[in-house]
C-alpha cells in the first residue's frame, strides 16, 4: 500500500470532518451551551456515521474502479460537479442570525449517533470528497486496499474530531466563529471548489481517451 494513498485517505477523512456543515454547527452549539464533555459525547456518537458513510463511499469508489476505468472517471466527473455545486452555494452564502438560541441536548452521545447516521448529505459528500482526493491514485484502488484505506480515513476522522473537541465549549471560539461565520463558510466553499477541480481534472484524461477510442 503506497503511503501517499493512505495519506490521501487520511486527508479526506479529516477534510470531511473539519469542513463546516450541520454536524460542525451542532457541535459548536452543544459545546458552547454544555461544555467540552457534552461536545465530545456528540462527536463520539457522530463518529459512527462517519465510519458508515466513508465505508459506503469507499465501496462505491473501489467498485466503480473494479468495473472499469470509464465508470470511475464518470463517477469522478459527477462528484466534481456535486462538489462544485456545494462550493458555489457556500461561496454565495448569506449571513444567518448570530443570536439564534442553542437548545440543550440531554443525551449528546445518542444525538450525535442519530445525527451522524441519518445525515442525508453524509454519503454523497463522502463519495465526492474521497473521490477527489483518491483520484490521482486510481491505479492502486482495489478490494485489498479497502481495509487500510478505511483505517486511514478513521485516523483522519479522529484527528479532526480532536480538533473539534478542543475548540468546543470555548466561548471565545464560538464568538469568533459567529462573528466570522459567513467568511468561514465561504472559505470552506473555496475548499470544495478546489476538490471539485481536482476530481474533474483527474477524470478528464480517461474520459478524453474513451471518447477518442470511439
MODELLER restraints for C-alpha pairs under 7 A, 6 or more apart:
rsr = mdl.restraints
at = mdl.atoms
rsr.add(forms.Gaussian(group=physical.xy_distance, feature=features.Distance(at['CA:5:A'], at['CA:134:A']), mean=6.93, stdev=0.5))
rsr.add(forms.Gaussian(group=physical.xy_distance, feature=features.Distance(at['CA:5:A'], at['CA:137:A']), mean=6.33, stdev=0.5))
rsr.add(forms.Gaussian(group=physical.xy_distance, feature=features.Distance(at['CA:6:A'], at['CA:149:A']), mean=5.92, stdev=0.5))
rsr.add(forms.Gaussian(group=physical.xy_distance, feature=features.Distance(at['CA:6:A'], at['CA:152:A']), mean=5.73, stdev=0.5))
rsr.add(forms.Gaussian(group=physical.xy_distance, feature=features.Distance(at['CA:8:A'], at['CA:133:A']), mean=5.82, stdev=0.5))
rsr.add(forms.Gaussian(group=physical.xy_distance, feature=features.Distance(at['CA:8:A'], at['CA:134:A']), mean=6.18, stdev=0.5))
rsr.add(forms.Gaussian(group=physical.xy_distance, feature=features.Distance(at['CA:9:A'], at['CA:130:A']), mean=6.82, stdev=0.5))
rsr.add(forms.Gaussian(group=physical.xy_distance, feature=features.Distance(at['CA:9:A'], at['CA:134:A']), mean=6.84, stdev=0.5))
rsr.add(forms.Gaussian(group=physical.xy_distance, feature=features.Distance(at['CA:9:A'], at['CA:149:A']), mean=5.92, stdev=0.5))
rsr.add(forms.Gaussian(group=physical.xy_distance, feature=features.Distance(at['CA:9:A'], at['CA:152:A']), mean=5.81, stdev=0.5))
rsr.add(forms.Gaussian(group=physical.xy_distance, feature=features.Distance(at['CA:9:A'], at['CA:153:A']), mean=5.15, stdev=0.5))
rsr.add(forms.Gaussian(group=physical.xy_distance, feature=features.Distance(at['CA:10:A'], at['CA:152:A']), mean=4.78, stdev=0.5))
rsr.add(forms.Gaussian(group=physical.xy_distance, feature=features.Distance(at['CA:10:A'], at['CA:153:A']), mean=4.41, stdev=0.5))
rsr.add(forms.Gaussian(group=physical.xy_distance, feature=features.Distance(at['CA:10:A'], at['CA:155:A']), mean=6.08, stdev=0.5))
rsr.add(forms.Gaussian(group=physical.xy_distance, feature=features.Distance(at['CA:10:A'], at['CA:156:A']), mean=4.36, stdev=0.5))
rsr.add(forms.Gaussian(group=physical.xy_distance, feature=features.Distance(at['CA:11:A'], at['CA:156:A']), mean=5.97, stdev=0.5))
rsr.add(forms.Gaussian(group=physical.xy_distance, feature=features.Distance(at['CA:12:A'], at['CA:129:A']), mean=6.10, stdev=0.5))
rsr.add(forms.Gaussian(group=physical.xy_distance, feature=features.Distance(at['CA:12:A'], at['CA:130:A']), mean=5.53, stdev=0.5))
rsr.add(forms.Gaussian(group=physical.xy_distance, feature=features.Distance(at['CA:12:A'], at['CA:133:A']), mean=6.32, stdev=0.5))
rsr.add(forms.Gaussian(group=physical.xy_distance, feature=features.Distance(at['CA:12:A'], at['CA:153:A']), mean=6.77, stdev=0.5))
rsr.add(forms.Gaussian(group=physical.xy_distance, feature=features.Distance(at['CA:13:A'], at['CA:153:A']), mean=4.63, stdev=0.5))
rsr.add(forms.Gaussian(group=physical.xy_distance, feature=features.Distance(at['CA:13:A'], at['CA:154:A']), mean=6.62, stdev=0.5))
rsr.add(forms.Gaussian(group=physical.xy_distance, feature=features.Distance(at['CA:13:A'], at['CA:156:A']), mean=4.47, stdev=0.5))
rsr.add(forms.Gaussian(group=physical.xy_distance, feature=features.Distance(at['CA:13:A'], at['CA:157:A']), mean=4.98, stdev=0.5))
rsr.add(forms.Gaussian(group=physical.xy_distance, feature=features.Distance(at['CA:14:A'], at['CA:156:A']), mean=4.25, stdev=0.5))
rsr.add(forms.Gaussian(group=physical.xy_distance, feature=features.Distance(at['CA:14:A'], at['CA:157:A']), mean=5.12, stdev=0.5))
rsr.add(forms.Gaussian(group=physical.xy_distance, feature=features.Distance(at['CA:14:A'], at['CA:159:A']), mean=6.55, stdev=0.5))
rsr.add(forms.Gaussian(group=physical.xy_distance, feature=features.Distance(at['CA:14:A'], at['CA:160:A']), mean=5.03, stdev=0.5))
rsr.add(forms.Gaussian(group=physical.xy_distance, feature=features.Distance(at['CA:16:A'], at['CA:126:A']), mean=6.78, stdev=0.5))
rsr.add(forms.Gaussian(group=physical.xy_distance, feature=features.Distance(at['CA:16:A'], at['CA:129:A']), mean=6.94, stdev=0.5))
rsr.add(forms.Gaussian(group=physical.xy_distance, feature=features.Distance(at['CA:17:A'], at['CA:157:A']), mean=5.91, stdev=0.5))
rsr.add(forms.Gaussian(group=physical.xy_distance, feature=features.Distance(at['CA:17:A'], at['CA:160:A']), mean=5.64, stdev=0.5))
rsr.add(forms.Gaussian(group=physical.xy_distance, feature=features.Distance(at['CA:17:A'], at['CA:161:A']), mean=6.96, stdev=0.5))
rsr.add(forms.Gaussian(group=physical.xy_distance, feature=features.Distance(at['CA:18:A'], at['CA:160:A']), mean=5.75, stdev=0.5))
rsr.add(forms.Gaussian(group=physical.xy_distance, feature=features.Distance(at['CA:19:A'], at['CA:188:A']), mean=6.11, stdev=0.5))
rsr.add(forms.Gaussian(group=physical.xy_distance, feature=features.Distance(at['CA:20:A'], at['CA:185:A']), mean=6.49, stdev=0.5))
rsr.add(forms.Gaussian(group=physical.xy_distance, feature=features.Distance(at['CA:20:A'], at['CA:188:A']), mean=6.73, stdev=0.5))
rsr.add(forms.Gaussian(group=physical.xy_distance, feature=features.Distance(at['CA:27:A'], at['CA:39:A']), mean=5.72, stdev=0.5))
rsr.add(forms.Gaussian(group=physical.xy_distance, feature=features.Distance(at['CA:27:A'], at['CA:42:A']), mean=6.81, stdev=0.5))
rsr.add(forms.Gaussian(group=physical.xy_distance, feature=features.Distance(at['CA:27:A'], at['CA:168:A']), mean=6.85, stdev=0.5))
rsr.add(forms.Gaussian(group=physical.xy_distance, feature=features.Distance(at['CA:28:A'], at['CA:168:A']), mean=5.65, stdev=0.5))
rsr.add(forms.Gaussian(group=physical.xy_distance, feature=features.Distance(at['CA:28:A'], at['CA:174:A']), mean=6.87, stdev=0.5))
rsr.add(forms.Gaussian(group=physical.xy_distance, feature=features.Distance(at['CA:29:A'], at['CA:102:A']), mean=5.90, stdev=0.5))
rsr.add(forms.Gaussian(group=physical.xy_distance, feature=features.Distance(at['CA:30:A'], at['CA:38:A']), mean=6.69, stdev=0.5))
rsr.add(forms.Gaussian(group=physical.xy_distance, feature=features.Distance(at['CA:30:A'], at['CA:39:A']), mean=5.76, stdev=0.5))
rsr.add(forms.Gaussian(group=physical.xy_distance, feature=features.Distance(at['CA:30:A'], at['CA:105:A']), mean=6.99, stdev=0.5))
rsr.add(forms.Gaussian(group=physical.xy_distance, feature=features.Distance(at['CA:31:A'], at['CA:38:A']), mean=6.30, stdev=0.5))
rsr.add(forms.Gaussian(group=physical.xy_distance, feature=features.Distance(at['CA:31:A'], at['CA:39:A']), mean=4.66, stdev=0.5))
rsr.add(forms.Gaussian(group=physical.xy_distance, feature=features.Distance(at['CA:31:A'], at['CA:168:A']), mean=4.55, stdev=0.5))
rsr.add(forms.Gaussian(group=physical.xy_distance, feature=features.Distance(at['CA:31:A'], at['CA:169:A']), mean=3.92, stdev=0.5))
rsr.add(forms.Gaussian(group=physical.xy_distance, feature=features.Distance(at['CA:32:A'], at['CA:168:A']), mean=6.43, stdev=0.5))
rsr.add(forms.Gaussian(group=physical.xy_distance, feature=features.Distance(at['CA:32:A'], at['CA:169:A']), mean=4.15, stdev=0.5))
rsr.add(forms.Gaussian(group=physical.xy_distance, feature=features.Distance(at['CA:32:A'], at['CA:170:A']), mean=6.36, stdev=0.5))
rsr.add(forms.Gaussian(group=physical.xy_distance, feature=features.Distance(at['CA:32:A'], at['CA:171:A']), mean=6.12, stdev=0.5))
rsr.add(forms.Gaussian(group=physical.xy_distance, feature=features.Distance(at['CA:32:A'], at['CA:174:A']), mean=6.72, stdev=0.5))
rsr.add(forms.Gaussian(group=physical.xy_distance, feature=features.Distance(at['CA:33:A'], at['CA:102:A']), mean=6.84, stdev=0.5))
rsr.add(forms.Gaussian(group=physical.xy_distance, feature=features.Distance(at['CA:33:A'], at['CA:104:A']), mean=6.82, stdev=0.5))
rsr.add(forms.Gaussian(group=physical.xy_distance, feature=features.Distance(at['CA:35:A'], at['CA:168:A']), mean=6.92, stdev=0.5))
rsr.add(forms.Gaussian(group=physical.xy_distance, feature=features.Distance(at['CA:35:A'], at['CA:169:A']), mean=4.44, stdev=0.5))
rsr.add(forms.Gaussian(group=physical.xy_distance, feature=features.Distance(at['CA:36:A'], at['CA:165:A']), mean=6.29, stdev=0.5))
rsr.add(forms.Gaussian(group=physical.xy_distance, feature=features.Distance(at['CA:36:A'], at['CA:168:A']), mean=5.43, stdev=0.5))
rsr.add(forms.Gaussian(group=physical.xy_distance, feature=features.Distance(at['CA:36:A'], at['CA:169:A']), mean=5.02, stdev=0.5))
rsr.add(forms.Gaussian(group=physical.xy_distance, feature=features.Distance(at['CA:38:A'], at['CA:108:A']), mean=5.72, stdev=0.5))
rsr.add(forms.Gaussian(group=physical.xy_distance, feature=features.Distance(at['CA:39:A'], at['CA:165:A']), mean=6.36, stdev=0.5))
rsr.add(forms.Gaussian(group=physical.xy_distance, feature=features.Distance(at['CA:39:A'], at['CA:168:A']), mean=6.13, stdev=0.5))
rsr.add(forms.Gaussian(group=physical.xy_distance, feature=features.Distance(at['CA:40:A'], at['CA:165:A']), mean=5.71, stdev=0.5))
rsr.add(forms.Gaussian(group=physical.xy_distance, feature=features.Distance(at['CA:41:A'], at['CA:108:A']), mean=5.35, stdev=0.5))
rsr.add(forms.Gaussian(group=physical.xy_distance, feature=features.Distance(at['CA:41:A'], at['CA:109:A']), mean=4.44, stdev=0.5))
rsr.add(forms.Gaussian(group=physical.xy_distance, feature=features.Distance(at['CA:42:A'], at['CA:108:A']), mean=4.53, stdev=0.5))
rsr.add(forms.Gaussian(group=physical.xy_distance, feature=features.Distance(at['CA:42:A'], at['CA:109:A']), mean=4.59, stdev=0.5))
rsr.add(forms.Gaussian(group=physical.xy_distance, feature=features.Distance(at['CA:42:A'], at['CA:111:A']), mean=6.32, stdev=0.5))
rsr.add(forms.Gaussian(group=physical.xy_distance, feature=features.Distance(at['CA:42:A'], at['CA:112:A']), mean=4.22, stdev=0.5))
rsr.add(forms.Gaussian(group=physical.xy_distance, feature=features.Distance(at['CA:43:A'], at['CA:112:A']), mean=5.93, stdev=0.5))
rsr.add(forms.Gaussian(group=physical.xy_distance, feature=features.Distance(at['CA:43:A'], at['CA:161:A']), mean=6.72, stdev=0.5))
rsr.add(forms.Gaussian(group=physical.xy_distance, feature=features.Distance(at['CA:44:A'], at['CA:109:A']), mean=6.52, stdev=0.5))
rsr.add(forms.Gaussian(group=physical.xy_distance, feature=features.Distance(at['CA:44:A'], at['CA:112:A']), mean=6.99, stdev=0.5))
rsr.add(forms.Gaussian(group=physical.xy_distance, feature=features.Distance(at['CA:45:A'], at['CA:109:A']), mean=4.85, stdev=0.5))
rsr.add(forms.Gaussian(group=physical.xy_distance, feature=features.Distance(at['CA:45:A'], at['CA:110:A']), mean=6.23, stdev=0.5))
rsr.add(forms.Gaussian(group=physical.xy_distance, feature=features.Distance(at['CA:45:A'], at['CA:112:A']), mean=4.36, stdev=0.5))
rsr.add(forms.Gaussian(group=physical.xy_distance, feature=features.Distance(at['CA:45:A'], at['CA:113:A']), mean=3.96, stdev=0.5))
rsr.add(forms.Gaussian(group=physical.xy_distance, feature=features.Distance(at['CA:46:A'], at['CA:112:A']), mean=4.38, stdev=0.5))
rsr.add(forms.Gaussian(group=physical.xy_distance, feature=features.Distance(at['CA:46:A'], at['CA:113:A']), mean=4.82, stdev=0.5))
rsr.add(forms.Gaussian(group=physical.xy_distance, feature=features.Distance(at['CA:46:A'], at['CA:115:A']), mean=6.40, stdev=0.5))
rsr.add(forms.Gaussian(group=physical.xy_distance, feature=features.Distance(at['CA:46:A'], at['CA:116:A']), mean=4.39, stdev=0.5))
rsr.add(forms.Gaussian(group=physical.xy_distance, feature=features.Distance(at['CA:47:A'], at['CA:116:A']), mean=6.95, stdev=0.5))
rsr.add(forms.Gaussian(group=physical.xy_distance, feature=features.Distance(at['CA:48:A'], at['CA:113:A']), mean=6.42, stdev=0.5))
rsr.add(forms.Gaussian(group=physical.xy_distance, feature=features.Distance(at['CA:48:A'], at['CA:116:A']), mean=6.64, stdev=0.5))
rsr.add(forms.Gaussian(group=physical.xy_distance, feature=features.Distance(at['CA:48:A'], at['CA:117:A']), mean=6.94, stdev=0.5))
rsr.add(forms.Gaussian(group=physical.xy_distance, feature=features.Distance(at['CA:49:A'], at['CA:113:A']), mean=6.78, stdev=0.5))
rsr.add(forms.Gaussian(group=physical.xy_distance, feature=features.Distance(at['CA:49:A'], at['CA:116:A']), mean=4.06, stdev=0.5))
rsr.add(forms.Gaussian(group=physical.xy_distance, feature=features.Distance(at['CA:49:A'], at['CA:117:A']), mean=4.33, stdev=0.5))
rsr.add(forms.Gaussian(group=physical.xy_distance, feature=features.Distance(at['CA:50:A'], at['CA:116:A']), mean=6.57, stdev=0.5))
rsr.add(forms.Gaussian(group=physical.xy_distance, feature=features.Distance(at['CA:51:A'], at['CA:154:A']), mean=6.97, stdev=0.5))
rsr.add(forms.Gaussian(group=physical.xy_distance, feature=features.Distance(at['CA:53:A'], at['CA:122:A']), mean=5.95, stdev=0.5))
rsr.add(forms.Gaussian(group=physical.xy_distance, feature=features.Distance(at['CA:53:A'], at['CA:123:A']), mean=4.96, stdev=0.5))
rsr.add(forms.Gaussian(group=physical.xy_distance, feature=features.Distance(at['CA:53:A'], at['CA:126:A']), mean=6.38, stdev=0.5))
rsr.add(forms.Gaussian(group=physical.xy_distance, feature=features.Distance(at['CA:54:A'], at['CA:126:A']), mean=5.73, stdev=0.5))
rsr.add(forms.Gaussian(group=physical.xy_distance, feature=features.Distance(at['CA:55:A'], at['CA:150:A']), mean=6.61, stdev=0.5))
rsr.add(forms.Gaussian(group=physical.xy_distance, feature=features.Distance(at['CA:57:A'], at['CA:123:A']), mean=6.47, stdev=0.5))
rsr.add(forms.Gaussian(group=physical.xy_distance, feature=features.Distance(at['CA:57:A'], at['CA:126:A']), mean=5.90, stdev=0.5))
rsr.add(forms.Gaussian(group=physical.xy_distance, feature=features.Distance(at['CA:57:A'], at['CA:127:A']), mean=4.57, stdev=0.5))
rsr.add(forms.Gaussian(group=physical.xy_distance, feature=features.Distance(at['CA:58:A'], at['CA:146:A']), mean=6.96, stdev=0.5))
rsr.add(forms.Gaussian(group=physical.xy_distance, feature=features.Distance(at['CA:61:A'], at['CA:72:A']), mean=6.97, stdev=0.5))
rsr.add(forms.Gaussian(group=physical.xy_distance, feature=features.Distance(at['CA:61:A'], at['CA:131:A']), mean=6.77, stdev=0.5))
rsr.add(forms.Gaussian(group=physical.xy_distance, feature=features.Distance(at['CA:62:A'], at['CA:141:A']), mean=5.84, stdev=0.5))
rsr.add(forms.Gaussian(group=physical.xy_distance, feature=features.Distance(at['CA:62:A'], at['CA:142:A']), mean=5.80, stdev=0.5))
rsr.add(forms.Gaussian(group=physical.xy_distance, feature=features.Distance(at['CA:62:A'], at['CA:143:A']), mean=6.65, stdev=0.5))
rsr.add(forms.Gaussian(group=physical.xy_distance, feature=features.Distance(at['CA:64:A'], at['CA:71:A']), mean=5.52, stdev=0.5))
rsr.add(forms.Gaussian(group=physical.xy_distance, feature=features.Distance(at['CA:64:A'], at['CA:72:A']), mean=4.91, stdev=0.5))
rsr.add(forms.Gaussian(group=physical.xy_distance, feature=features.Distance(at['CA:65:A'], at['CA:71:A']), mean=6.81, stdev=0.5))
rsr.add(forms.Gaussian(group=physical.xy_distance, feature=features.Distance(at['CA:65:A'], at['CA:72:A']), mean=5.02, stdev=0.5))
rsr.add(forms.Gaussian(group=physical.xy_distance, feature=features.Distance(at['CA:65:A'], at['CA:141:A']), mean=6.93, stdev=0.5))
rsr.add(forms.Gaussian(group=physical.xy_distance, feature=features.Distance(at['CA:66:A'], at['CA:142:A']), mean=6.79, stdev=0.5))
rsr.add(forms.Gaussian(group=physical.xy_distance, feature=features.Distance(at['CA:70:A'], at['CA:206:A']), mean=6.71, stdev=0.5))
rsr.add(forms.Gaussian(group=physical.xy_distance, feature=features.Distance(at['CA:70:A'], at['CA:207:A']), mean=6.72, stdev=0.5))
rsr.add(forms.Gaussian(group=physical.xy_distance, feature=features.Distance(at['CA:73:A'], at['CA:203:A']), mean=4.46, stdev=0.5))
rsr.add(forms.Gaussian(group=physical.xy_distance, feature=features.Distance(at['CA:73:A'], at['CA:206:A']), mean=6.31, stdev=0.5))
rsr.add(forms.Gaussian(group=physical.xy_distance, feature=features.Distance(at['CA:73:A'], at['CA:207:A']), mean=6.48, stdev=0.5))
rsr.add(forms.Gaussian(group=physical.xy_distance, feature=features.Distance(at['CA:74:A'], at['CA:203:A']), mean=6.95, stdev=0.5))
rsr.add(forms.Gaussian(group=physical.xy_distance, feature=features.Distance(at['CA:76:A'], at['CA:131:A']), mean=6.10, stdev=0.5))
rsr.add(forms.Gaussian(group=physical.xy_distance, feature=features.Distance(at['CA:76:A'], at['CA:132:A']), mean=6.93, stdev=0.5))
rsr.add(forms.Gaussian(group=physical.xy_distance, feature=features.Distance(at['CA:76:A'], at['CA:199:A']), mean=5.34, stdev=0.5))
rsr.add(forms.Gaussian(group=physical.xy_distance, feature=features.Distance(at['CA:76:A'], at['CA:200:A']), mean=6.21, stdev=0.5))
rsr.add(forms.Gaussian(group=physical.xy_distance, feature=features.Distance(at['CA:76:A'], at['CA:203:A']), mean=5.55, stdev=0.5))
rsr.add(forms.Gaussian(group=physical.xy_distance, feature=features.Distance(at['CA:77:A'], at['CA:199:A']), mean=6.49, stdev=0.5))
rsr.add(forms.Gaussian(group=physical.xy_distance, feature=features.Distance(at['CA:77:A'], at['CA:200:A']), mean=5.12, stdev=0.5))
rsr.add(forms.Gaussian(group=physical.xy_distance, feature=features.Distance(at['CA:77:A'], at['CA:203:A']), mean=5.96, stdev=0.5))
rsr.add(forms.Gaussian(group=physical.xy_distance, feature=features.Distance(at['CA:79:A'], at['CA:128:A']), mean=4.58, stdev=0.5))
rsr.add(forms.Gaussian(group=physical.xy_distance, feature=features.Distance(at['CA:80:A'], at['CA:128:A']), mean=6.75, stdev=0.5))
rsr.add(forms.Gaussian(group=physical.xy_distance, feature=features.Distance(at['CA:80:A'], at['CA:196:A']), mean=4.05, stdev=0.5))
rsr.add(forms.Gaussian(group=physical.xy_distance, feature=features.Distance(at['CA:80:A'], at['CA:197:A']), mean=6.58, stdev=0.5))
rsr.add(forms.Gaussian(group=physical.xy_distance, feature=features.Distance(at['CA:80:A'], at['CA:199:A']), mean=4.99, stdev=0.5))
rsr.add(forms.Gaussian(group=physical.xy_distance, feature=features.Distance(at['CA:80:A'], at['CA:200:A']), mean=5.32, stdev=0.5))
rsr.add(forms.Gaussian(group=physical.xy_distance, feature=features.Distance(at['CA:81:A'], at['CA:196:A']), mean=6.50, stdev=0.5))
rsr.add(forms.Gaussian(group=physical.xy_distance, feature=features.Distance(at['CA:83:A'], at['CA:128:A']), mean=6.51, stdev=0.5))
rsr.add(forms.Gaussian(group=physical.xy_distance, feature=features.Distance(at['CA:83:A'], at['CA:192:A']), mean=5.58, stdev=0.5))
rsr.add(forms.Gaussian(group=physical.xy_distance, feature=features.Distance(at['CA:83:A'], at['CA:193:A']), mean=6.38, stdev=0.5))
rsr.add(forms.Gaussian(group=physical.xy_distance, feature=features.Distance(at['CA:83:A'], at['CA:195:A']), mean=6.94, stdev=0.5))
rsr.add(forms.Gaussian(group=physical.xy_distance, feature=features.Distance(at['CA:83:A'], at['CA:196:A']), mean=5.12, stdev=0.5))
rsr.add(forms.Gaussian(group=physical.xy_distance, feature=features.Distance(at['CA:84:A'], at['CA:192:A']), mean=6.46, stdev=0.5))
rsr.add(forms.Gaussian(group=physical.xy_distance, feature=features.Distance(at['CA:84:A'], at['CA:193:A']), mean=5.03, stdev=0.5))
rsr.add(forms.Gaussian(group=physical.xy_distance, feature=features.Distance(at['CA:84:A'], at['CA:196:A']), mean=5.27, stdev=0.5))
rsr.add(forms.Gaussian(group=physical.xy_distance, feature=features.Distance(at['CA:86:A'], at['CA:189:A']), mean=6.87, stdev=0.5))
rsr.add(forms.Gaussian(group=physical.xy_distance, feature=features.Distance(at['CA:86:A'], at['CA:192:A']), mean=6.90, stdev=0.5))
rsr.add(forms.Gaussian(group=physical.xy_distance, feature=features.Distance(at['CA:87:A'], at['CA:189:A']), mean=3.85, stdev=0.5))
rsr.add(forms.Gaussian(group=physical.xy_distance, feature=features.Distance(at['CA:87:A'], at['CA:190:A']), mean=6.01, stdev=0.5))
rsr.add(forms.Gaussian(group=physical.xy_distance, feature=features.Distance(at['CA:87:A'], at['CA:192:A']), mean=4.88, stdev=0.5))
rsr.add(forms.Gaussian(group=physical.xy_distance, feature=features.Distance(at['CA:87:A'], at['CA:193:A']), mean=5.13, stdev=0.5))
rsr.add(forms.Gaussian(group=physical.xy_distance, feature=features.Distance(at['CA:88:A'], at['CA:189:A']), mean=6.34, stdev=0.5))
rsr.add(forms.Gaussian(group=physical.xy_distance, feature=features.Distance(at['CA:90:A'], at['CA:185:A']), mean=5.83, stdev=0.5))
rsr.add(forms.Gaussian(group=physical.xy_distance, feature=features.Distance(at['CA:90:A'], at['CA:186:A']), mean=5.17, stdev=0.5))
rsr.add(forms.Gaussian(group=physical.xy_distance, feature=features.Distance(at['CA:90:A'], at['CA:189:A']), mean=4.63, stdev=0.5))
rsr.add(forms.Gaussian(group=physical.xy_distance, feature=features.Distance(at['CA:91:A'], at['CA:186:A']), mean=4.17, stdev=0.5))
rsr.add(forms.Gaussian(group=physical.xy_distance, feature=features.Distance(at['CA:91:A'], at['CA:189:A']), mean=5.07, stdev=0.5))
rsr.add(forms.Gaussian(group=physical.xy_distance, feature=features.Distance(at['CA:91:A'], at['CA:190:A']), mean=6.74, stdev=0.5))
rsr.add(forms.Gaussian(group=physical.xy_distance, feature=features.Distance(at['CA:93:A'], at['CA:182:A']), mean=6.88, stdev=0.5))
rsr.add(forms.Gaussian(group=physical.xy_distance, feature=features.Distance(at['CA:93:A'], at['CA:186:A']), mean=6.84, stdev=0.5))
rsr.add(forms.Gaussian(group=physical.xy_distance, feature=features.Distance(at['CA:94:A'], at['CA:182:A']), mean=6.74, stdev=0.5))
rsr.add(forms.Gaussian(group=physical.xy_distance, feature=features.Distance(at['CA:95:A'], at['CA:182:A']), mean=5.69, stdev=0.5))
rsr.add(forms.Gaussian(group=physical.xy_distance, feature=features.Distance(at['CA:98:A'], at['CA:178:A']), mean=5.79, stdev=0.5))
rsr.add(forms.Gaussian(group=physical.xy_distance, feature=features.Distance(at['CA:129:A'], at['CA:195:A']), mean=6.94, stdev=0.5))
rsr.add(forms.Gaussian(group=physical.xy_distance, feature=features.Distance(at['CA:131:A'], at['CA:199:A']), mean=6.60, stdev=0.5))
rsr.add(forms.Gaussian(group=physical.xy_distance, feature=features.Distance(at['CA:132:A'], at['CA:195:A']), mean=5.56, stdev=0.5))
rsr.add(forms.Gaussian(group=physical.xy_distance, feature=features.Distance(at['CA:132:A'], at['CA:196:A']), mean=6.69, stdev=0.5))
rsr.add(forms.Gaussian(group=physical.xy_distance, feature=features.Distance(at['CA:132:A'], at['CA:198:A']), mean=5.70, stdev=0.5))
rsr.add(forms.Gaussian(group=physical.xy_distance, feature=features.Distance(at['CA:132:A'], at['CA:199:A']), mean=4.20, stdev=0.5))
rsr.add(forms.Gaussian(group=physical.xy_distance, feature=features.Distance(at['CA:135:A'], at['CA:199:A']), mean=6.53, stdev=0.5))
rsr.add(forms.Gaussian(group=physical.xy_distance, feature=features.Distance(at['CA:135:A'], at['CA:202:A']), mean=5.73, stdev=0.5))
rsr.add(forms.Gaussian(group=physical.xy_distance, feature=features.Distance(at['CA:136:A'], at['CA:202:A']), mean=6.20, stdev=0.5))
rsr.add(forms.Gaussian(group=physical.xy_distance, feature=features.Distance(at['CA:167:A'], at['CA:173:A']), mean=6.53, stdev=0.5))
